Amino acid sequence: MDMGLWNGLQWCWIFNLRRPPFQWEKGQVEELKMKLEETSLAIEGNDVPHWRFEERGNYSTKSFTTAVLARETETLTSKNVWRGVAPPRVELLIWLVLAGKINTRSRLKKMKLIHQDNANCPFCNRVEESIEHLFLHCDFSWKLWCHSLLDWKIETVMPGSVETWFDMWMNNIKTGVEAKLWWSVFYANVWAIWFHRNKKVFENKEVNWTDVAYLIKMLRAEFV
């Protein structure tokens, strides 16, 4: 199916999606449109391959190796996500959070999809909703993390980033079933926070802290 048409010498993109995007997907669709608008198509001439990892666009073994090594370093943390601890949709969410691809209000504001006045955290309504704030630094979320750690008799200090928190969590020296139980706590907390955040944003549902804590416990039992 064609995704656009020529208007004179200008190509116009037309999105014929198989289904209407969900609310949480609309930001991603808009981001895709913005990326495509940056690309100019020519009505005349033939398409030619271009290797984007080499300045002249020509493929070489050296440029391929350099690109792969750079990617290996970049995704070292995200590789540890795929542990089979939780359902694929949950592991995908964790990966998106670590990659900075979740459409928080801060990200939507930078994409000019929402106004600055609507960028605050839906839980506390005091600070702009970034990934770090939503999943970690918000008092609401940090209380959930501390509550989960009580079962392990662990006390800790708030880390600076979600990535640091993930690395600290996954590198804890635990083995076998205990390790899987431990990992499931991280996955359950992130999923529950995002789930209830969306309930509040898109359905205007009041979020009760004890309800989220209960969901986390249910998810942990389901994952293991």
Steps between C-alpha positions, in 0.01 A plus 500: 500500500637844402596720792486826310467680167670762289364853517685651207868452586435453871435165664221501760487221758163340568474254787259217424529309826334162543329627815470829689801549731449456872532813712850402612604440136396841368823663611701234318299552179561875518869441560513274192330769292753758615788268406353433155444870434875552542558280193460652154402266216580567133241424235770431243798269521554156647533397862854409600623318813674714760699353792436749780796388710755624244542863394485430125216253537703201383499176696827369642589226746679755718195730528277199572728381782521851646119534495447161665755567775341839570158336525633229732626764741183705473261214575693323776235589759199438276631153413451396861127573473417184307520249784167323454397620844178667384269490196651651181281813523644573845860443392436724198376776729816472712712521185313810380544666841875432501529618139317825585221425251200517732263786420508682829354849511851644492571318174167602348571862596836489318317364195260797534203266539393642836538837670742568784204546736399136445845346549492435875500155659143366532581350841642803684425786256810680626782402264520449125436137410834364378589131499720543807234688691207276409664166569739597778519849647130572552410447868211278389726267298791496743265398781397199288863399448579530871187300585612220264846495657354445847434136407875460451593702810696741281540875544662714233538854369335637189724462192542772241354317202277206410790343309723513809214356707454216249873419497515500880195274513617249241855479636384405849664168588211256501466165326237252388140552602596780738652695210183467293287613795730798548494601133120469488471778759659751260285396205180504706565846644568663163199335336263591788616863508451538124164319507353721772657811352309434176180431694528844656602683181264340249205391717526763774501223761612586852812305594518352847849409621385178666333384177827538310693317773246217485532477120879476536465202733256332262732554205798359687304183573388480136851550359662222703 
